[in-house]
Amino acid sequence: MPKQLFIGITGHRDPRPQAVAGLRLAMENLYRQLARDGVVDLTMINGLAEGADRLAAQVFIETRRKMGAANWRLHGVLPFDESEYIKDFPNLIDEYYALKNQCDEIITLPS
């Protein structure tokens, strides 16, 4: 297993509520297993979109904190200008900003 690993996340916007607890546990177990396998520098590439993206980012942040994994980084990648992007989820803007503020880097793709 490489010492440095990048993982990308994509998924459904509306995971079934009954599946969320299992998804959270599976993701945390994966992140912990990567650490046990010797991955020291782990970077998540995440669009911070509503649903699976945000769930994965939240679990990543929580697990990073629990494990004291200082070399784990969260990179938010926005598909276009943020002012337009946030119009896609007007009722969840606070959740978006809470995650964005915990990102180590934000990249906006050119339009």
C-alpha positions in Angstrom: 0.0 0.0 0.0 1.4 3.4 -0.9 2.2 5.9 1.9 0.3 8.6 0.1 -3.2 8.1 -1.3 -5.8 10.2 -3.0 -9.5 9.1 -2.9 -12.3 10.7 -4.8 -16.0 10.6 -3.7 -19.1 10.7 -5.8 -22.6 9.3 -5.0 -26.3 9.9 -4.8 -27.7 13.2 -3.7 -30.3 11.5 -1.5 -29.0 8.3 0.2 -31.8 6.3 1.8 -32.1 7.4 5.4 -32.0 3.8 6.6 -28.7 3.3 4.8 -26.9 6.3 6.3 -25.7 4.7 9.6 -24.3 1.7 7.6 -22.6 4.0 5.1 -21.0 6.1 7.9 -19.6 2.9 9.6 -18.3 1.5 6.3 -16.5 4.8 5.5 -15.0 5.1 8.9 -13.8 1.5 8.8 -12.3 2.1 5.4 -10.4 5.2 6.5 -9.1 3.3 9.6 -8.0 0.3 7.5 -6.1 2.6 5.2 -4.2 4.0 8.2 -3.5 0.5 9.5 -2.2 -0.4 6.0 0.4 2.3 6.3 -1.3 5.2 4.4 0.2 8.3 6.1 -0.9 11.0 3.7 -4.6 10.6 2.8 -6.3 13.2 0.6 -10.0 13.2 -0.1 -11.1 14.9 -3.3 -14.8 15.9 -2.7 -17.3 18.1 -4.5 -19.1 19.0 -1.2 -22.4 18.3 -3.0 -25.5 17.4 -1.0 -25.9 13.8 -0.1 -23.1 11.2 -0.4 -20.3 13.8 -0.9 -21.1 15.6 2.3 -21.6 12.4 4.2 -18.2 11.2 3.1 -16.6 14.5 4.0 -18.2 14.6 7.4 -17.0 11.1 8.3 -13.6 11.9 6.9 -13.3 15.0 9.1 -14.6 13.1 12.2 -12.3 10.2 11.7 -9.3 12.5 11.1 -10.0 14.3 14.4 -10.5 11.0 16.3 -7.3 9.6 15.0 -5.3 12.7 15.2 -4.4 12.2 11.5 -2.6 15.5 10.8 -1.6 14.5 7.3 -5.2 13.8 6.2 -6.5 16.5 3.9 -9.9 17.3 2.5 -9.8 19.1 -0.9 -13.1 20.6 -2.0 -13.5 20.7 -5.8 -16.3 22.9 -7.0 -17.5 22.3 -10.6 -18.1 26.0 -11.3 -18.2 29.4 -9.5 -19.4 29.0 -5.9 -22.0 31.8 -6.2 -23.8 29.6 -8.8 -23.0 26.3 -7.2 -24.7 27.1 -3.9 -28.0 27.9 -5.7 -28.3 24.1 -6.2 -28.9 23.5 -2.5 -30.5 26.7 -1.0 -31.8 25.0 2.1 -28.4 23.5 3.0 -26.1 26.4 2.5 -25.0 26.4 6.2 -24.0 22.7 6.0 -22.0 23.5 2.8 -20.1 26.3 4.4 -19.4 24.3 7.6 -17.7 21.6 5.5 -16.0 24.1 3.2 -14.5 25.9 6.2 -12.9 22.6 7.2 -11.3 21.9 3.8 -7.6 22.2 3.5 -8.0 23.5 0.0 -10.8 24.6 -2.3 -10.4 24.3 -6.1 -12.9 25.8 -8.5 -12.9 24.3 -12.0 -13.0 26.7 -14.9 -16.4 27.1 -16.5 
